[in-house]
Amino acid sequence: MVGLYWLVFGFLVYRQQSNFGTFGFDIGIHDQGIWLLSRGLTPFDTVRGLDYFGHHVNVISLVFVPFYWLGAGPHFLIVVHTLAVAAGAVPLWLLARDRLHNAWAALVPSAAYLLYPAVNWVTWWGYHPDSLSITPLLFAYWLAVRGKWRWFAFAVFVALMCKEDMALSVLMLGLVVAWWLKPADRRDENASLSRRRRRVIGMATALVGLGWYVLCTKVIIPWRDGGRPPFYDSFFFSLGRTIPGAIYNAVRHPSRVWHLAQLPDRRTYYLQMFAPLAFLPILALPIFLIGGPQFGVDITAQAVQGATIKSQYASLVLVGAFLATVEALAFIARHWRRAVPAALVVLTASSLAGAVAWGLSPISTQFETGVWLAHNSLSSELHTAVQLVPAGAGVSVTYYMTPHFTHRQYVYEFPNPWESVNYGIGGDQGDPATVQWLVLDRSTLGAPEQTLLAQLTGPGGGFHIVYNVDGIVVAHRVAK
């Protein structure tokens, strides 16, 4: 099943990149960041206007640097990312096999995972370190169940290296291990590892998670961004201007959280997140807490659209949801053994229904809606435009062209760097002098951007149009 998912979705996302169906946010950000690291350059990511490690602490990206020495790029990231996401079905199968004592029954949660709409969507985005954490976190939980603590520590380490957000899930994982985890064979617990020792390991894991989060957000990110706090500190308008402040106000004013949690898009989010799992996670809510921090962010953040299955922000939530689903099946097996086949049938039916209604696989109603770019009518013009720009030249481009220009030191998403849009922190602005070429799709430009383009390519604007076909414009800076 993992192999089939990798082949189908790997092909679809690979084709998406080839057809100019991916975006600067976020595969372009990561591709440029890794390329800069591979060339020994300061990893200031001009797509985002932040140092690569000041954007997020994605240490895992260093693993890909040697491949970039050999010419890797966005297509490589897509192939690796798709396999990494698909591999999450393996630890789920191992956990379900141990909990249900039936290897065939354990295939149901794994199949549900691969059919799961949110898993399809995090794959669709091409590459996100958030999604790379799914499989190591799932493995970490199973390894804790089996008492394989050295491998557990390694899995936790890999998860932490993906992004600073993972630290909060690791913190909750540690608490779950300390207080709610049931060993694979409870009869052997005293012989292999005392409950007290397990609690010590769990609390130590929680402290490591908390410590890494504090180190990333209070030391590493401010260091890389000139002393400024993380850019996402201001995502919670009605709760506070910092994450600690938001947490404090959420506890002090729960009505504010309740108001946000009741918004219409949140209700859709709850339905699409839990209906494909037949709402089974309700039976194992303590285990769902592993995804709880991100779930809380998703339903309270207002500066980004987190409350949706269609973004990378669903990655950690689905980890908690699937672990809770398997533990819910285990709960049913312990108390109503005869009900397990019925529960598996309901889970299978719910997963298939969710995949058809909200997924992105070939069985989904969404498959032919244009979400997958099977053909781009401007493909020839776009490839010509890319080839006109010399390697290494600074560019400002339309957002969907960005991943095709990120192997260079200066690449901006128009109207950057002339106007600051989704760039840096607090109105930071790039240097227009670093741009030698413009590559734009006129159809994507609003009136202000059209005006800016006319100014730049008009008399005295400094750029000369060298290609203009079907709305695809390439302009070169004129030497003074």
Sequence and secondary structure as in RCSB ss.txt:
>XXXX:A:sequence
MVGLYWLVFGFLVYRQQSNFGTFGFDIGIHDQGIWLLSRGLTPFDTVRGLDYFGHHVNVISLVFVPFYWLGAGPH
FLIVVHTLAVAAGAVPLWLLARDRLHNAWAALVPSAAYLLYPAVNWVTWWGYHPDSLSITPLLFAYWLAVRGKWR
WFAFAVFVALMCKEDMALSVLMLGLVVAWWLKPADRRDENASLSRRRRRVIGMATALVGLGWYVLCTKVIIPWRD
GGRPPFYDSFFFSLGRTIPGAIYNAVRHPSRVWHLAQLPDRRTYYLQMFAPLAFLPILALPIFLIGGPQFGVDIT
AQAVQGATIKSQYASLVLVGAFLATVEALAFIARHWRRAVPAALVVLTASSLAGAVAWGLSPISTQFETGVWLAH
NSLSSELHTAVQLVPAGAGVSVTYYMTPHFTHRQYVYEFPNPWESVNYGIGGDQGDPATVQWLVLDRSTLGAPEQ
TLLAQLTGPGGGFHIVYNVDGIVVAHRVAK
>XXXX:A:secstr
 HHHHHHHHHHHHHHHHHTT   IIIIIHHHHHHHHHHTT   EETTTTEEHHHH   GGGGGGHHHHHTT  HH
HHHHHHHHHHHTTHHHHHHHHHHHHS TTTTHHHHHHHHH HHHHHHHHTS  HHHHTHHHHHHHHHHHHHT HH
HHHHHHHHHHHH TTHHHHHHHHHHHHHHT   S GGGHHHH  HHHHHHHHHHHHHHHHHHHHHIIIIIHHHHT
TT   GGGG  TTT SSHHHHHHHHHH HHHHHHHHTSHHHHHHHHHHHGGGTTGGGGGHHHHGGGHHHHHHHHH
  SS  SSTTSTTHHHHHHHHHHHHHHHHHHHHHH GGGHHHHHHHHHHHHHHHHHHH  STTSTTTTTTSS S 
 TTHHHHHHHHHHS TT  EEE GGGGGGS SSS EEETTTTTS SS SSSS    GGG  EEEEEGGG  HHHH
HHHHHHHSTTSSEEEEEEETTEEEEEE   
